[in-house]
């Protein structure tokens, strides 16, 4: 049985928008890591 937590909805919403994921990574990941990423390839996948 899958248990859902109150924060699940917020994470699901955040990660359903590629531009938000890009901004999150640009703000928190090291610049060297972000420079290796091609954000144009981000796509949604079902969980």
Secondary structure, DSSP 8 states (H G I E B T S, - for coil): -----TTHHHHHHHHT-HHHHHHHHHHHS-HHHHHT--GGG------
